[in-house]
Amino acid sequence: MTSPQDQDRETANASTDLDPRRVVIVLFIVAWMVLVVLWYTRPVRRDALQPQPLGYRLRVNHATADQFRALHGIGPALAQRIVEHRDAAGPFADAAALEAVSGIGTRTRARIEPWLKFE
């Protein structure tokens, strides 16, 4: 017959026995979660986020909306407004004339001006 102390020892030993398969599964899940957290919290290089400048100058009075979108800071809506303004008011004489388009101010004009060509 077993004493109550022996029963307590057996119960304690049974609760500390770990199933090796469960340990491996838990370690795998924890490692995967650590990798996910590290991946999504990694620093991002700011220069990788910026569009690269064009290697050529864009002919403003002949460019399509898609070509204007290649310029840094020009999205699809602004590119379309530039084309529509050019079609309605005629060709742009110089970079200052672009400021007549809604959404282009002095800063945007100064940023894209080196990449523009007026003919």
Secondary structure, 3 states (H helix, E strand, C coil): CCCHHHHHHHHHHHHHCCCHHHHHHHHHHHHHHHHHHHHHCCCCCHHHHCCCCCCCCEECCCCCHHHHCCCCCCCHHHHHHHHHHHHHHCCCCCHHHHHHCCCCCHHHHHHHHHHEECC
